[in-house]
């Protein structure tokens, strides 16, 4: 009986907090990029960012690593923003606006996975 209880509780915990494969892949390969998440947004891209130290490390890995040089999952936020501006809006120039920090309630509501997001405005070059 004790074993069944442990299995049921662990199953509930595992499936209750998991994200889908598509969400996990999007978060890893595109830094959980979102577009126009607020009602007054027009051509806005939000790119997930980590601490400044982590960002500097990822940029260095992207540029100099033997194994991960040019890999999508370590691409700098600026490059991800440009890729997503082209893909979503057809514009090629992302202009950095600000770094935003969402509260836990908003992150949970929008199912966002990074602690901070860089806000970019996409415009035609």
N, C-alpha and C positions, 0 to 999 in steps of 0.2 A: 504494500500500500504506500509506503514511504517513497519507493522508487517512482511509482506513478505520479505522485504529487510533485516530485522534483522535475520529472519530464514535462508535465503540464505547465508548471511555472516557468521553466526555462524556454519552452516553446512560445508562450505568451510574450515573454520579454524579448526574445529574438525577433519574432515577427512584428511586434508592436513598434519597434524603433528602427527597423530596417528601411532603407530606401530602395527603390527599384533599380534594376540594372541600368536602365537608360539614364536615371538621375545620377547614379554613381559615375557612369562613363562621361556624362556631360560635365560633372563637377571636376573630374580629373583632366579631361582633354580640353575643355573650354573654360576652365576656372569658374564654373557655375555662372556663366554669363547670362544675364537677363536683359530684356529690352522693355522700356516703358512700363515699369512696375507701379508707378504712381499715376494718378488720374491726370495730372497736369503735364506729364512728360510727352515730348515730341522728339523723336529720333534720339533717344537717350539709351545708352548702353551701360550696364552695371557689371563690372568685372570683379570677381572675388580676389582679395589680396590678403596677404599675411603680414607679419611684422616687417619692418624695414630691413632687418638683418636677414630674414628668410628670403625676401625679395632680391636682395643683393646676391645671396648664395645661388638662387635659381637662375639669375641672369648670368652669373659666372659659369654655372654648369651648362647652360644653354649655348654659351659662346665657346667654351674651351674643353668640355668633357670629351673624352675619347669615345665613351659609350652612348652618351645622351646628347651629343652636339646636334642642335637643330631639332630635338625631339619636341613634339607638340605638348606633352605633359609637363615640360619645364620651361615653356615659352614665357617671355616677359609679358606683363599685363598690357603693355602698349601694343605688342604684336597681336595678342588675343583680341584687343579692342578693335584693331584695324581689320582683322579677319571677320569679326562679327558684324562690323559696320557694312562691309562689302556683302556679306552673306544675307543679312536681314534687311538692310535698307538700300543697298546698291550704291552707297557713298563710300569714298575711300579715305577720308581724313577724319580720324577721331580727335577731338579737342578735349583735353583733360579739364574737368571743372573742379571736382573736389573728392575727398575721401569721406564716405559716410559710414557711420556705425549704427546698425539697426539694433533695437532692443530685442530681447529674447522672444517676446510675444510676437513681434512682427516677423522675426526670422522663422519661427515655427509656423506661422500662418502662411507665409510664402514658400516654406520648405527650402530655405536658403542655408548654405552649409559653411560659408566663410565668415570669419569674425568681422571683416570690414569689406567694403566694396568701393572701387574707384568708379566715379561717375564721369562718363564721356558723352559729348555731344557729337553726333556724326554729321558731317557736311561734305558737300561736293568739293573736290580739290580743284 
